[in-house]
């Protein structure tokens, strides 16, 4: 056993060591690992032998391994910036979403532990580092909804969905399902005020939430029996991929993103990928 020194108050010294192990003596320290803690043995000292608590404490510190904790902000699971706190990480992601950064749906954060501290930056610097300018939106004012000749649609009999549906919004139908000149309209357009709550037509899982070409901001909910419902041209999205939603739950707000001439909901109902006429079930 190595002799570190002498103390006249074992409890005070050990309390100080325990506090150091728990909290360290700097910022963003998770804990300090000390493999071998000191052992104490009662002894009698001559008058000229002095106690040396400070020296003992420094030797214990030097024998320890410090673990730091911080937060990594990731883009597509790749660590891009490091911040000190969870609040900084959440603020960074929120501001990037508000700025409509094109990677907003791929951002996340993870708590990290390491024996080495990376360079930490504040949320403002992290936003600047991760921001990617979104691609310009293409808006065709001649159109009242999404039209695409490549889509597979059912223009025949009503298919039994096996689920119940409720109206996502109330409003005025401005464009119906089916042939529209040389193109095909794969859904139903319901015009209403910007910001109107869009509600899930039935319960299910959100399998898409984000920007998708002419649809603008789009939510896709996958239900049972191969049924999916599409909610396009949204202004704001309130759910994310993987969310379970209930029938009637608010999932988005009406907008005019993508190919749109004004605020409205473009609603699609698909069965195994084939677009069905929403008016066979609603409105």
MILUMKE-952188 format. One record per residue (C-alpha): z, x, y negated; residue number from 1. Coordinates in pm, whole numbers. Example, Ala and Ser with C-alpha at 12.3 -4.5 7.8 and 13.67 -1.06 7.14 Angstrom:
BEGIN
PT       c3       c1       c2     n
PT      780     1230      450     1
PT      714     1367      106     2
//
This chain:
BEGIN
PT       c3       c1       c2     n
PT        0        0        0     1
PT     -104      140     -339     2
PT      160      148     -611     3
PT       29      -24     -927     4
PT      349        7    -1127     5
PT      674     -164    -1211     6
PT      760     -502    -1365     7
PT     1095     -650    -1448     8
PT      962    -1010    -1434     9
PT      754    -1089    -1126    10
PT      708    -1458    -1216    11
PT      567    -1394    -1563    12
PT      324    -1130    -1440    13
PT      203    -1345    -1150    14
PT      159    -1648    -1378    15
PT      -57    -1436    -1608    16
PT     -268    -1317    -1315    17
PT     -308    -1673    -1184    18
PT     -420    -1797    -1525    19
PT     -677    -1518    -1546    20
PT     -814    -1602    -1200    21
PT     -850    -1967    -1303    22
PT     -996    -1929    -1652    23
PT    -1089    -1566    -1713    24
PT    -1074    -1442    -2070    25
PT    -1414    -1537    -2217    26
PT    -1667    -1816    -2260    27
PT    -1840    -2000    -1974    28
PT    -1622    -1842    -1707    29
PT    -1590    -2061    -1398    30
PT    -1333    -1847    -1218    31
PT    -1248    -1487    -1122    32
PT    -1243    -1381     -760    33
PT     -984    -1118     -669    34
PT     -997    -1019     -304    35
PT     -659     -846     -291    36
PT     -368     -985     -490    37
PT      -68     -768     -573    38
PT      235     -763     -348    39
PT      585     -727     -485    40
PT      878     -530     -349    41
PT     1225     -533     -498    42
PT     1348     -187     -594    43
PT     1594      -12     -821    44
PT     1465      216    -1096    45
PT     1617      514    -1267    46
PT     1675      484    -1639    47
PT     1373      694    -1734    48
PT     1127      480    -1527    49
PT      953      225    -1748    50
PT      786     -103    -1656    51
PT      409     -126    -1717    52
PT      299     -493    -1692    53
PT       -4     -444    -1916    54
PT     -138     -156    -1711    55
PT      -87     -353    -1387    56
PT     -267     -654    -1534    57
PT     -566     -443    -1642    58
PT     -594     -291    -1294    59
PT     -598     -641    -1142    60
PT     -867     -752    -1389    61
PT    -1087     -452    -1310    62
PT    -1065     -530     -938    63
PT    -1193     -886     -985    64
PT    -1543    -1040     -982    65
PT    -1616    -1285    -1264    66
PT    -1825    -1597    -1195    67
PT    -1988    -1769    -1493    68
PT    -2099    -2131    -1518    69
PT    -2381    -2263    -1736    70
PT    -2673    -2508    -1714    71
PT    -3039    -2444    -1639    72
PT    -3295    -2686    -1785    73
PT    -3587    -2712    -1542    74
PT    -3952    -2816    -1565    75
PT    -4096    -2917    -1227    76
PT    -3785    -2761    -1064    77
PT    -3853    -2423    -1233    78
PT    -3571    -2290    -1452    79
PT    -3702    -2258    -1810    80
PT    -3398    -2232    -2039    81
PT    -3022    -2179    -2011    82
PT    -2760    -2359    -2219    83
PT    -2383    -2343    -2227    84
PT    -2283    -2703    -2159    85
PT    -2392    -3021    -1982    86
PT    -2405    -3192    -2322    87
PT    -2656    -2930    -2446    88
PT    -2872    -2984    -2135    89
PT    -2871    -3363    -2174    90
PT    -2945    -3338    -2546    91
PT    -3238    -3103    -2480    92
PT    -3400    -3343    -2232    93
PT    -3337    -3648    -2451    94
PT    -3498    -3484    -2755    95
PT    -3800    -3375    -2552    96
PT    -3845    -3733    -2434    97
PT    -3816    -3860    -2791    98
PT    -4083    -3609    -2897    99
PT    -4301    -3738    -2607   100
PT    -4339    -3390    -2462   101
PT    -4605    -3405    -2190   102
PT    -4357    -3267    -1933   103
PT    -4087    -3525    -2013   104
PT    -4096    -3684    -1666   105
PT    -4058    -3344    -1494   106
PT    -3745    -3230    -1676   107
PT    -3400    -3200    -1520   108
PT    -3093    -2981    -1537   109
PT    -2871    -2812    -1282   110
PT    -2527    -2652    -1304   111
PT    -2533    -2282    -1215   112
PT    -2274    -2029    -1098   113
PT    -2350    -1657    -1117   114
PT    -2184    -1320    -1150   115
PT    -2430    -1240    -1430   116
PT    -2462    -1443    -1749   117
PT    -2819    -1511    -1865   118
PT    -2908    -1538    -2232   119
PT    -2783    -1877    -2348   120
PT    -2958    -2070    -2625   121
PT    -2868    -2388    -2811   122
PT    -3039    -2721    -2752   123
PT    -3265    -2685    -3056   124
PT    -3405    -2356    -2925   125
PT    -3437    -2503    -2575   126
PT    -3640    -2797    -2709   127
PT    -3870    -2557    -2891   128
PT    -3914    -2348    -2576   129
PT    -3989    -2637    -2340   130
PT    -4191    -2869    -2565   131
PT    -4553    -2925    -2461   132
PT    -4773    -3121    -2698   133
PT    -4895    -3442    -2531   134
PT    -5264    -3503    -2481   135
PT    -5410    -3736    -2744   136
PT    -5415    -4101    -2649   137
PT    -5755    -4265    -2625   138
PT    -5744    -4622    -2754   139
PT    -6047    -4849    -2731   140
PT    -5994    -5138    -2970   141
PT    -6275    -5343    -2816   142
PT    -6074    -5394    -2498   143
PT    -5786    -5634    -2438   144
PT    -5677    -5482    -2107   145
PT    -5747    -5229    -1835   146
PT    -6088    -5255    -1670   147
PT    -6229    -5034    -1398   148
PT    -6530    -5090    -1172   149
PT    -6392    -4857     -904   150
PT    -6094    -5078     -813   151
PT    -6086    -5287     -493   152
PT    -6004    -5648     -572   153
PT    -5963    -5972     -382   154
PT    -6169    -6250     -539   155
PT    -6119    -6486     -246   156
PT    -5831    -6682     -102   157
PT    -5469    -6648     -201   158
PT    -5280    -6393       15   159
PT    -4928    -6474      131   160
PT    -4712    -6203      -26   161
PT    -4396    -6280      170   162
PT    -4185    -6231     -145   163
PT    -4096    -6449     -443   164
PT    -4214    -6358     -793   165
PT    -4092    -6450    -1142   166
PT    -4273    -6407    -1475   167
PT    -4216    -6060    -1624   168
PT    -4277    -6192    -1980   169
PT    -4370    -6513    -2157   170
PT    -4673    -6512    -2384   171
PT    -5040    -6596    -2428   172
PT    -5296    -6502    -2163   173
PT    -5570    -6306    -2341   174
PT    -5769    -6168    -2047   175
PT    -5789    -6299    -1693   176
PT    -5843    -6136    -1355   177
PT    -6191    -6065    -1220   178
PT    -6540    -5980    -1337   179
PT    -6577    -5893    -1704   180
PT    -6936    -5805    -1780   181
PT    -7022    -5485    -1595   182
PT    -6660    -5405    -1521   183
PT    -6374    -5563    -1329   184
PT    -6037    -5656    -1475   185
PT    -5779    -5588    -1205   186
PT    -5491    -5776    -1362   187
PT    -5377    -6034    -1612   188
PT    -5308    -5967    -1980   189
PT    -5019    -6151    -2145   190
PT    -4993    -6098    -2522   191
PT    -4650    -6103    -2687   192
PT    -4449    -5913    -2947   193
PT    -4403    -5537    -2926   194
PT    -4061    -5455    -2784   195
PT    -4033    -5774    -2577   196
PT    -3835    -5708    -2259   197
PT    -4045    -5674    -1943   198
PT    -3860    -5787    -1633   199
PT    -3924    -5696    -1269   200
PT    -4119    -5974    -1098   201
PT    -3931    -5904     -774   202
PT    -3681    -5655     -637   203
PT    -3803    -5319     -510   204
PT    -3821    -4944     -573   205
PT    -3984    -4779     -874   206
PT    -4255    -4549     -733   207
PT    -4425    -4460    -1062   208
PT    -4294    -4444    -1419   209
PT    -4489    -4256    -1682   210
PT    -4823    -4211    -1852   211
PT    -5133    -4298    -1648   212
PT    -5467    -4281    -1829   213
PT    -5602    -4615    -1952   214
PT    -5287    -4792    -1838   215
PT    -5083    -4601    -2097   216
PT    -4714    -4608    -2005   217
PT    -4705    -4760    -1658   218
PT    -4439    -4872    -1411   219
PT    -4522    -4942    -1047   220
PT    -4267    -5121     -832   221
PT    -4313    -5115     -455   222
PT    -4182    -5424     -274   223
PT    -4189    -5519       95   224
PT    -4500    -5616      295   225
PT    -4722    -5360      118   226
PT    -4688    -5544     -215   227
PT    -4684    -5355     -545   228
PT    -4661    -5481     -903   229
PT    -4801    -5286    -1200   230
PT    -4670    -5315    -1559   231
PT    -4902    -5136    -1802   232
PT    -4935    -5053    -2176   233
PT    -4554    -5035    -2211   234
PT    -4390    -4910    -2527   235
PT    -4068    -4784    -2365   236
PT    -3971    -4731    -2001   237
PT    -3612    -4803    -1897   238
PT    -3629    -4701    -1530   239
PT    -3739    -4387    -1346   240
PT    -3899    -4302    -1013   241
PT    -3661    -4371     -725   242
PT    -3468    -4643     -907   243
PT    -3391    -4961     -716   244
PT    -3445    -5267     -933   245
PT    -3352    -5631     -887   246
PT    -3563    -5934     -966   247
PT    -3537    -6017    -1335   248
PT    -3401    -5672    -1432   249
PT    -3538    -5534    -1761   250
PT    -3756    -5234    -1676   251
PT    -3960    -5170    -1993   252
PT    -4065    -5297    -2335   253
PT    -4404    -5443    -2428   254
PT    -4630    -5203    -2615   255
PT    -4992    -5114    -2679   256
PT    -5034    -4773    -2516   257
PT    -5351    -4662    -2339   258
PT    -5666    -4876    -2369   259
PT    -5526    -5166    -2568   260
PT    -5612    -5367    -2879   261
PT    -5259    -5493    -2940   262
PT    -4916    -5548    -2785   263
PT    -4942    -5708    -2442   264
PT    -4845    -5666    -2077   265
PT    -5119    -5587    -1826   266
PT    -4979    -5718    -1496   267
PT    -5126    -5634    -1157   268
PT    -5029    -5750     -809   269
PT    -5160    -5539     -521   270
PT    -5134    -5581     -147   271
PT    -5202    -5262       51   272
PT    -5388    -5129     -254   273
PT    -5609    -5436     -304   274
PT    -5569    -5608     -643   275
PT    -5487    -5981     -623   276
PT    -5524    -6246     -893   277
PT    -5178    -6278    -1055   278
PT    -5257    -6639    -1146   279
PT    -5249    -6727     -777   280
PT    -4874    -6661     -798   281
PT    -4768    -6678    -1164   282
PT    -4865    -6834    -1495   283
//
